[in-house]
Amino acid sequence: MTRRLSVAERHAAADKDLLLADIASQSTWTQFLVEQAVYAVALNEDTFSCNLLRELLPELGHGFLGAAINAMRQGGLIEHTGQYVPSTSQATHGHPIAVWRLSIKGSEVAARRRARAQGRAA
């Protein structure tokens, strides 16, 4: 039986030439794309919530946002700040949602990816 990669391992190993079959065996394509969007936002923002992500994602991605956030948290790439903000989604009636930030592990994964990409570019 093939071992499934963790979310952190998937993102650390992600290259532009990933095969669709590889992605499909690890996660659904849509969830993987939403995870990539969460990771990109985490790399560029000090803190973020699903409010910001919903603004950036197409409607199709909204359903995967909770699963992606949970997978990224469980994988150790993002962490809860302990803060909450009101949701801007009309469906949630403004209930509080978590504020997240990139974790130390998430920063380390990003640094390894950048170093690997720079090595290929040289």
C-alpha positions as CSV (number, residue, x, y, z in Angstrom):
1,M,0.0,0.0,0.0
2,T,1.3,3.4,-0.9
3,R,1.6,5.9,1.9
4,R,-0.4,9.1,1.5
5,L,1.7,12.3,1.8
6,S,0.7,14.7,4.5
7,V,-0.5,18.2,3.5
8,A,2.9,19.6,4.5
9,E,4.7,17.0,2.4
10,R,2.5,17.7,-0.6
11,H,3.2,21.4,-0.4
12,A,6.9,20.9,0.2
13,A,7.1,18.6,-2.8
14,A,4.8,20.6,-5.1
15,D,6.5,21.5,-8.3
16,K,5.0,23.1,-11.4
17,D,5.2,19.8,-13.3
18,L,3.0,17.8,-10.9
19,L,1.0,15.3,-12.8
20,L,-2.8,15.4,-12.5
21,A,-2.8,11.7,-11.5
22,D,-0.4,12.4,-8.6
23,I,-2.5,15.2,-7.4
24,A,-5.7,13.1,-7.7
25,S,-4.2,10.3,-5.7
26,Q,-3.3,12.7,-2.8
27,S,-6.4,15.0,-2.7
28,T,-9.2,16.2,-4.9
29,W,-8.0,18.6,-7.5
30,T,-10.2,21.4,-6.2
31,Q,-9.1,20.9,-2.6
32,F,-5.5,20.9,-3.7
33,L,-6.0,24.2,-5.5
34,V,-7.8,25.7,-2.5
35,E,-5.0,24.6,-0.3
36,Q,-2.5,26.3,-2.6
37,A,-4.6,29.5,-2.4
38,V,-4.6,29.3,1.4
39,Y,-0.9,28.8,1.4
40,A,-0.2,31.6,-1.0
41,V,-2.3,34.0,1.1
42,A,-0.6,32.8,4.3
43,L,2.8,33.5,2.7
44,N,1.7,37.1,1.8
45,E,-0.4,38.2,4.7
46,D,0.5,38.4,8.4
47,T,-2.9,37.1,9.3
48,F,-5.9,36.0,7.3
49,S,-9.4,34.6,7.6
50,C,-11.8,32.9,5.3
51,N,-13.4,36.3,4.6
52,L,-10.3,37.2,2.5
53,L,-10.1,33.7,0.9
54,R,-13.7,33.8,-0.2
55,E,-13.0,37.1,-2.0
56,L,-10.2,35.5,-3.9
57,L,-11.6,32.0,-4.7
58,P,-14.2,31.2,-7.4
59,E,-17.6,30.0,-6.0
60,L,-16.6,26.4,-6.6
61,G,-13.7,26.7,-4.1
62,H,-15.9,28.0,-1.2
63,G,-17.1,24.5,-0.4
64,F,-13.5,23.2,0.0
65,L,-12.3,26.1,2.1
66,G,-13.1,24.6,5.5
67,A,-11.5,21.3,4.6
68,A,-8.4,23.0,3.2
69,I,-8.0,25.2,6.3
70,N,-8.4,22.1,8.5
71,A,-5.9,20.1,6.5
72,M,-3.4,23.0,6.5
73,R,-3.8,23.4,10.3
74,Q,-3.5,19.6,10.9
75,G,-0.4,19.5,8.6
76,G,1.2,22.3,10.8
77,L,1.4,24.8,7.9
78,I,-0.9,27.4,9.5
79,E,-1.9,28.1,13.1
80,H,-4.8,29.8,14.8
81,T,-3.9,33.3,16.2
82,G,-6.5,33.0,19.0
83,Q,-8.5,35.8,17.3
84,Y,-11.8,35.8,15.6
85,V,-13.6,38.2,13.2
86,P,-17.2,38.4,12.1
87,S,-17.9,36.4,9.0
88,T,-18.8,38.4,5.9
89,S,-20.7,35.5,4.4
90,Q,-24.4,36.1,4.4
91,A,-25.1,32.4,5.0
92,T,-23.3,32.5,8.4
93,H,-25.1,35.7,9.7
94,G,-21.8,37.2,10.9
95,H,-20.8,34.5,13.3
96,P,-17.2,34.6,14.4
97,I,-14.6,32.9,12.3
98,A,-10.9,32.2,13.1
99,V,-8.0,34.3,12.1
100,W,-4.9,32.3,10.9
101,R,-1.2,32.8,10.3
102,L,1.6,30.9,8.7
103,S,3.4,28.7,11.2
104,I,7.1,28.2,11.7
105,K,6.8,24.9,9.9
106,G,4.9,26.6,7.0
107,S,7.7,29.2,6.7
108,E,10.3,26.4,6.6
109,V,8.5,24.5,3.9
110,A,8.3,27.8,1.9
111,A,12.0,28.4,2.3
112,R,12.8,24.9,1.1
113,R,10.6,25.4,-2.0
114,R,12.2,28.7,-2.8
115,A,15.7,27.2,-2.5
116,R,14.8,24.3,-4.7
117,A,13.2,26.6,-7.3
118,Q,16.4,28.8,-7.3
119,G,18.5,25.8,-7.7
120,R,16.6,24.8,-10.9
121,A,16.8,28.4,-12.2
122,A,20.6,28.6,-11.9
